[in-house]
Amino acid sequence: MTSPLLPKSGGQLIVEALAANGVDRVFTVPGESFLAVLDALSDSAIDVINARHEGGAAIMAEADGKLTGRPGVAIVTRGPGATNAAAGLHIARQDSTPMILLVGQIARGHREREAFQEIDYRRMFGEVAKWVAEIDEPARIPEFLSRAFHTATSGRPGPVVLALPEDMLRETASVLAPQPFETIETYPGLTQTAQLQKLLWAAKRPFVIAGGSRWSDKAVASLRRFAERFELPVAVSFRRQGLFDHTHPNYAGDVGLGINPALAKRIKEADLLLLLGGRMSETPSGGYTLIEAPEPRQMLVHVHASAEELGRVYRPTLAINATPNGFASQLEVVHPPVSIPWGEATRAANESYRAWSEPAPRGVANVELGAMIRHLRETLPADAIVTNGAGNYAGWLHRYYRFRQPGTQLAPTSGSMGYGLPAAIAAKLRHPEQTVVALAGDGCFPMTGQEFATAVQAGAAVIVIVVDNGMYGTIRAHQERAYPGRIAATSLTNPDFAALARAYGGHGETVERTEDFAIAFERAARSGKPAILHVKADPEAISPTTTISAIREKARG
């Protein structure tokens, strides 16, 4: 005789479903609309990280999803809480990251009255999320959570939003124990792998671009072996630099903002382009110039986990609906030709990348950012995780740092400011034994700078490098191109970021000379605390290759 099912509250059923699906950490800002969930979490083994802003909590969840390949989970309250979390949802959407956002909601009987903080989340998040729903009955919680995990991880991953009416969370129901979701992989067929081999054998100038999400360490290793067997040049798309070892002789560079002109030329002149996992959207495609839409100049093999992405912008010569893991598992059956005519071109591509990624002294005031990044690449361990948000400062990181392992770059392809610090906190909590460094600009850092308090409270000893040039640098550069010398809304008066770190209980130092950076970074690492290095940068040096004055003079003709 089976034992009767014990009734549980909606809050308990939510937490039970999260645990059953492998969730071991959630990020939140507490709210009265989901107190029943918080109460149930107090009895669970799930780690609860209370952030200082819902935007920070959502970014932490997104970063956790990037690192694990499983949905990162954020729980926020209704109205303003959900609105604040929208930035993290947008990142998850454009970055193809699995994520689940649980939103406390008004009581069911108060709907359609514009009750306190009432929002229709289906309408609010319908464009940015893969699926938005509201759970009206506690008995259906296991069903909705199961669908949420499958939807967030299947095809092209992305965010799911579930609204939780507060009275539903207090009601009870008796249901069977939830079962864990399983990630769905798709694989290429034998005909497609045979076609791929045929195209490669006929090519003279093939080129590979790896991008997107859903890459495992095993898939990254399979891509490396494939490149070695075929002597193929491999580039990575914007902010997916961990997908190929930058010290490997087949590496050709990153395809994104500030692309090496020689790399752009190689891609345009390729006769066969293998786009593996990525969408090749506006930024990596250089405004859709490297690959023309809808008819590419190159023969295009496009491999993507979502059938909806194949042919969406570019008409491929060969479309393969497969996940990176599924595709990589079949690469061993694709054999290289007896004679490979492009080996010298691959070596030339790598030599070009190495020359492009060597910083040269520019004689700037304060700290040379190229020398700073070179120090990091020479001293950080291969498994160090480096994060960044948005801003011109990231150009030095992307160009001069050399990523060597998968999962070591966390950065938003969506170009969202404020990403670096929350992402670094999520990374340090996920991998406490690894060094985690966040880069941020003086415009970028204050967007989520309050999360430094979260780092201190959670014991996440991240090292944050705040590059201070006294302006919103990216916008100033565009401003100078369009309206030279006419400055509006881009100048910044900044606090003492090092003192701010100490006020929060962390380690803080100011670095004003290049030669002082190395020892300051070492002291920050030895402190064992969350740390901020306030790096003073020359406002003239707006990018690795140009200055504000040069942009202004060129614009004036």
N, C-alpha and C positions, 0 to 999 in steps of 0.2 A: 504494500500500500504506500503510495507516494505521499510525502508530506505536503500539506497545503502551502501555497505561496503566501508569504507574508506581505502585507501591504507596505508600500514605501512611498514617501513623499516625492513630488516631482523633482525637488532639489536633490534628493538622494538618488533618484533614477538617472538624472543628468550626470552626476559624479560617477555612478556605477558604470554608465555607458562610456564615459571618457576613459576610465581605468581599463575597461575591457578592451578598448581599442588602442591600448598601449600608451596613453598620455601619462607622462610622469611629471609634467610641469605646466602650469598655466600662468598667464600674466594678466593682471587686473588692476583696476582702480575701483575700490568698493563702492557699492551703491545700494540704497534701500530697496530697489526693485528686484534684487536677486539675493536677498539675505538667506533664503532657504538653501541656495547653492553654496554660499559661503559656510553656512552651518554644516552642510554635508562634507565639504572639503576639510573641515577641522577634524573629521573622523577618518579621513583617507590618507594614503601614503603619497598623494600628489603634492608636489612642491608648489606653493603659492607665492608668487613674486608680486608684491604690490608696488606698482609704478607710481610716479607722481603726476602723470598725465596720460589720458587714454591713447593719445597719439604715440607716446613712447611705448605703452603696453602693446599696442598693435604692431609696431615695428619690431619689438622683441619677438613677438609670436611669428611674424613673417620671417625674421632671420633664423629662428629655430627651425622653421619649416624648410628653409633653404639648406641648413646644415644636415638635417636628418632625412629629408625626403618624405617625411610624414607630416601631417597637418600640425602647424603650430597653433596654439589655442589662446585666444584672448577673451576675457569676460568683462563687459562694460555695462554701465547703466544706460537707461533710456535717454532720449533727447540729446542734451549737450554731450553726454558721454559717447553716444554712438556717432555724433557729428565729429567729435574730436578724433575718433578712431578711423575716420574715413581715409586719412592719409596712408595708414598702413594697409588698408584694403586696396587702395589704388596701386601701391607698390606690388602687392601680391598678384594683382591682376596683370600688370604689364610685365612683371618678372616671371610669370608662370610658376608661382610658388603655392604649394598647398597650405591652406590656412582656414581655420574656422573661427568666426567671431560670434560669440553668444551675447545677446543683448537683452537685458532686463526690459520688461514691457509693462505698460499699464494693465490694470485688471480688465478682464474680458468684458465685464458689464459696463465699462466706462468708454468703450470705443466709439469713434465717430462723434465725440463731443468736444474735441480738442481739449482733452483732459490734460492734467499737469504733465508736461514734457512728452505729449503724445506725438508720434510720428508713424506714418505708414512705411515700414522698412522695405516692403516690396517695391514701392515706388522710389524710395530714396536710394536704395542700393541696387536696383534692378539692372543698371547698366554696368556697374563695376564688379558685381559678384557673379559667379557661375550659377548660383541658386540662392534664392532668398525665400524663407518660409517662416511661419509662426505656428508654434505647437499649442494647440488648444486643449489637448487631453493628455494627462500624464501617462496613460497606457500606451500612447503612441511614441513616447520618447525614444525607446530603443530603435524603432523603425526610422525615425527622423535622423537620429545620430548616425545610424548605419549608412543611410543614404548620403549624409553630409560627408562622411569620411571617404566613401567611394567616389562621390562627385568631385571633391577637392583634389583627389589624387589621380583620377582617370584622364586619359587623353592628354590635353594640355592642362596641367594643374592650375589651380586658382583658388580664390577665396569663396567660402560659403558663409552665409549669415542666417542664424536662427534666432528669432525673437521669442522670449520666454515670458508670457504674462505672469505677473507676480502671484496672482491667486491660483493659477495652475500649478505653480511650483510648491504651493502649500497643500494642494489636494493629494490624495493617496491613490495608488493603484497596485494591483498584484499582477506582475508580468514575469515571464521567463527571463532568466539571466541572459544578458546580451552577449553575442559572439563577436570576435574581432573581425574587422574588415581585412580583405586581402587585396594587395596592389595588383592591378590588371596590366600585364605586359602584352604587347603585340609584336609580331615577328614578321620579317620579310619572307615572301615565298621563294621557292627554288627558281621560278622563272625570273623573278626580280634580281636575285643574286647573279644569275647567269647573264642578264642584261647589263648589270653593273660591270661585270668582268669584261663583257664585249665592248662597252663604252671606254673602259680604261685601256684596253688593248689598242683601241683605235686612236687614243688621245696622243697629243704631242706636248701640251702644256696644261696638265691637270692641276687643280688646286683644291685644297680642303679647308672649309671653315666650320669649326665646331662651335655650337652655341646651345642655348635653351637650358632646360632643366631635366630632371629625371636621370642624371648620369650617376652611376655607381663607380666606386674605385675600380671595380673589375672592368667596367665598360671603358673607363679612361685608359686603363692598361691595354685593353684590346685595340683601341684606336692607335695607341703608340706603336704596338707591334705591326698593325696594318700599315702605318706610315713608314715604318722601317723596311718592311718587306717590299713595298712598292716605291720606296725612296721619294715619298710624296711631301711637298711643302704643306705645312699645317698652320693656319692662323686661327685665332679665337675671336668670337664676336664681343661686342661692347660689354665689359664688366663680367665676362665669363673666363677670365684669364687663368683660373685654376684648372681648366680642362686639358691643358698641355704644358708640360715642363718647359719653362723658358730657357733652360740650359741645354735642351736637347738639340742636336744638329739639324733636325727637320723643322724646328720652330721658325715661323716667318713673321710673327708679330700679332698685334691686336687690331681688330677692325672696328674703329669707333671714332670718337672725337679726337682730333689731332693726329690722324692716321699718317704713317710714313708715306710720303708721296710715291716712293718706289713700290711699296706694298699695294697701294691703290692701283698703280699701273699694271702690276702683275695680275691682279684679280680681273681687271677689265680685259686684259689680253689673253686670259686663260681660254682654252677651247673646251674644257670640261670643268665644271665647278660642282664640287660635292658639298652641299649644305646639310650638315648633320645636326639635327636637333633644334636648330634655331629658326626664327621667323624671318630674319634679315629685314627688320623694320627700318624706320626712318634713320635712326642714328647710325647703326652699323653699315647701312647701305649708302651712307653719305648723301642722304636726301634722295634715295632711289636712283643714284647715278652709277654705282658700281655694278648693279644689276638693273637693267631696264625693265620696266613693267609696261604691259604684261608679258612681252616677248623678250626674254634675255638674249643678248648677243651670244653668250656662251651656251653650250649644252649644259643643262642643269639637272642634277640629281638631287632631289629634295627629300630628305628623310625627316619625318615628324610624327609625333605620337598622336596628333589630332588630324583626322581626315579632313576636317573643316579648314585647316591651315594650308593644305596642299592645293595649289592653284588659286588660293585666295588673292594673292598679289601677283605672283609670278607663275607663268605656265611652265611646268617642268617637263623636260625631256623624259625623265623617269621619276615618277612619284612613288615613294615607299612609305606606307602607313605603318610605322614601327616606332617603338620607344628606343631611346639610345641604348638601353640595356639589351633589348631584343635584337636590334640591328647589329650591335657589336658582337653578340654571341654567334652570329653567322659569318663574320668576316673571315674566319679561317678557311672557309670553302671557296673564297674568291682568291684566285691565283694570279700572280704577276706575270707579265709577258716575259719571254726569254731574254729580250733586250729592252732595257728601260732607257728611252731617249731623253728623259727630263732630269736625270740625276744632277747634272751640272747646274741646272736652273734652281734646283732645291738648295744646293750648297750656296749659290749666289743669294738666294732669298734669306738664308740664315745669316750670311755675312752682312747683308744690308741691315737686318734687324739688330745685330750686335753693334754695328757702328751707330745706328740710330738711338740705341738705348744707353749710350755712354755720355753722361753729362759733362759739359765743358764749362770751365769757370767763366762767369759773365761780369765779374767785378761789381756786383751789386752791393748796396748798403745792407747792413744787418746780415741775415742768414741766407746763404746760398741753398735754395731748396733742392737743387740737383745733388749737391754734395751730401745733404741730409738724407735723401732717399738712398744714395749709394751706400752710405754708412749702414742704413737699415738692411739693405739687401746683402751686405757683406757680413753682418753680425747676427741677424735674426736666424733662428733655426728654420729648417725647411718646412716644419709643420706650424710655424707661427701664422696666426690668423690676422689679416689686415683688413680693416673696414674703412669705409669713407662714405660721406654724403655727396652733396653736389657743390660744385664751385671750381674756379680755375685752379686752385691748389691741387685738385685731383689729377690734373694733367701731368704733373711731375711724377706722381705715384704710378700712374698707368704706363708712362713711358720708360721710367728708369728702374723701377722695382722688378725683380724677377721671381714670379710665382713658380713654385716647383711641385706642389702637390694639390690634388683636388680638395675642395672645401676650405681653401685658405684665403679666398677673396670673398668678402661680403660687401656688396655695393649695389645700389639701386639702378637698374637699367632705365627706370622711369625718371631718373634725374631728380629725386626727391631730396630736398635739403633736410638736415637734421638726422639723417639715417645712421651715421657712424657710431655715435655713443650708444644708443639703445641696442643696435646690432652687436656691438662689442660686448655689452653686458650679457646678452643671450648666448654669445659664443663662449664667454668665459665660464658661465654657469654650465654649459653643455660640455666643455672641455677644460676643466680647471687646471689641468696639468700643462696646457699649452700657453705660450705667450700670445696675448691678444693686444693689438695696437689699433687705435682708431685715429684716423686723420679727419680733421674738420677745419673749416674756415671760420673766420670771426663773424661771418654772416650765418654760416651753417650751424655752428655749435649752439648758439643761444636758442635755436628752434626747439631743441630737446635737452638743453643743458641741465635742467632740473633733475634729469635722470642720473646725474652724478651722485645725488643723494641715494638713489636706488642701488647704485653700485656699492656705495659705502655700507648701506644697510644689509645688502645681500652678500657682502664679502667678495665681490667680483673685482679682483685687482687688475683692472684694465689700465693701459697707458694711453692717454689721449693727447695727441699733438694738435694744438690749436694754432693754425697759421693765421697770423694777424697782419693784414695790410691796410686796415682802416677803411674797407669798402666792401660792397657787394661786387666782387671783381668781375664775374661773368657778365653781369648787367652793365657795369661800367665799360667793359670792352665793347659790347654791342652799342652802347650809348655813344662812345667816341667814334665808332664807324658811321653811325647814322646822323649824329648831331655833335660833331667835334667841338670840344671845349665847353659844351653846355651841360653842366653837371646838375642833375636833379635827383634827389632821393636815393643816391647810391653811396654817399659818405657815411661812415660809422664812427661814433664815439664809443669806445669799448671800455669795459671794466678791467681790472687786474685779474685775469683768469687764474693765475697761480694762487693769488690770495683767496679767490673763490674756492679753489680746490681745498685749501687748508681750512677754510671756514666750514666746509662740509665734513671735515675729518679725514681728508685725503692728503696726498703729497702734491706740492705745487712748486714749480720753478719757472723763472722767466729766462729765455735764451735770446740774446741779442747779437751773438757772434757765431759764425759757423764753427769755429774751433771749440766752442763751449758745448755744442750739442751732444757729442758722444758721452762725455762724463755726466752731463745732466740726465741723459737717458739711462745710463747705468745706475745712477742714484735712484731714479724713479723705479726701475726694475727691482732694485735691492730693497726698496722701502716695504714691499709686500702689501702696499695699500693701492687703492685706485689713485691714479696720478694724472695731473695735467701739466704738460710742458707748454708754456705760453711762448710761442716762437714768433719773434718780430721779423716780418718779411718786408722787402723793399716794395712799396706800392707801384713803382715804375715797372718792375718785372712781372707783367701780368700773365705771362705764359712761358713755357720753356724756350720759346723761340722769338718772342717780340716784347715790346714795351708799350706802355700807354702813349708815350710821346710819338713812337713810330706809327701807331694806329691813327692817332690824331693827324699827323702830318700827311699820311697817305690819304685819309678821308678828305682833307682840304685840297689835295691835288698839288 
